Amino acid sequence: MITLTQCQGEYLPVWLDAVRQDDLPSLRTLAAGIDRGLDAVTAGLTLPWSSGAVEGDVNRIRMFKRQMFGRAGFALLRKRVLLA
């Protein structure tokens, strides 16, 4: 069985072929999406670097902005981001 959880991007094409042969339409849709960005997905599964921490901060700030929509200006948003 092939798993892609241990930074083994070289096995991605084999996994994609197995998905295409399966009878699960939702996984076929996923495989088609992965094919469109195959180089980026392979790099993400192979290279040791991650942008996860940055993405987490961006999502946190977006959540603050959604929670405060129409309530206050930039000063309060800045204070919430810095104090969180």
VMD Tcl script that draws the C-alpha trace (Angstrom):
set ca {
  {0.00 0.00 0.00}
  {1.29 3.44 -0.92}
  {0.89 6.30 1.53}
  {1.93 9.87 0.87}
  {2.37 10.99 4.46}
  {6.14 10.61 4.81}
  {7.49 13.12 2.25}
  {7.64 10.57 -0.55}
  {6.53 12.66 -3.50}
  {8.20 10.30 -5.95}
  {5.31 7.87 -5.40}
  {2.65 10.42 -6.35}
  {2.33 9.31 -10.01}
  {1.82 5.69 -8.89}
  {-0.86 6.81 -6.42}
  {-2.57 8.92 -9.09}
  {-2.65 5.94 -11.49}
  {-4.20 3.76 -8.77}
  {-6.85 6.42 -8.10}
  {-7.71 6.68 -11.79}
  {-8.30 2.93 -11.91}
  {-10.57 2.99 -8.84}
  {-14.32 3.42 -9.01}
  {-14.52 6.50 -6.77}
  {-15.55 9.65 -8.69}
  {-14.59 12.06 -5.92}
  {-11.03 10.73 -5.82}
  {-10.83 11.00 -9.60}
  {-11.76 14.67 -9.27}
  {-9.02 15.10 -6.66}
  {-6.50 13.38 -8.95}
  {-7.47 15.69 -11.83}
  {-6.89 18.70 -9.59}
  {-3.52 17.36 -8.48}
  {-2.55 16.82 -12.13}
  {-3.06 20.53 -12.82}
  {-0.44 21.42 -10.20}
  {1.62 18.24 -10.24}
  {5.02 19.96 -9.87}
  {3.89 21.99 -6.86}
  {2.22 19.02 -5.16}
  {5.27 16.81 -5.74}
  {7.52 19.51 -4.27}
  {5.21 19.84 -1.26}
  {5.38 16.10 -0.63}
  {9.14 15.89 -1.19}
  {10.84 19.00 0.16}
  {11.32 19.53 3.91}
  {10.10 23.16 3.88}
  {6.59 24.16 4.82}
  {4.58 27.38 4.77}
  {2.11 26.00 7.30}
  {2.96 28.49 10.05}
  {2.50 31.46 7.72}
  {-0.79 30.08 6.41}
  {-1.99 29.62 9.99}
  {-1.25 33.26 10.80}
  {-3.00 34.47 7.65}
  {-6.08 32.38 8.49}
  {-6.09 33.73 12.07}
  {-5.98 37.34 10.85}
  {-8.77 36.65 8.34}
  {-10.88 35.22 11.15}
  {-10.34 38.38 13.19}
  {-11.37 40.52 10.23}
  {-14.55 38.48 9.68}
  {-15.47 38.65 13.37}
  {-14.98 42.43 13.45}
  {-16.63 43.27 10.13}
  {-18.28 46.69 10.42}
  {-17.42 47.09 14.11}
  {-14.17 49.00 14.25}
  {-11.27 50.34 12.29}
  {-7.72 49.31 11.69}
  {-6.54 50.33 15.17}
  {-8.68 47.72 16.94}
  {-7.81 45.04 14.38}
  {-4.10 45.80 14.90}
  {-4.47 45.57 18.68}
  {-6.31 42.20 18.45}
  {-3.69 40.74 16.11}
  {-0.77 41.90 18.26}
  {-2.30 40.79 21.56}
  {-3.54 37.39 20.38}
}
mol new
graphics top color blue
foreach p $ca { graphics top sphere $p radius 0.5 }
foreach p [lrange $ca 0 end-1] q [lrange $ca 1 end] { graphics top cylinder $p $q radius 0.2 }
display resetview
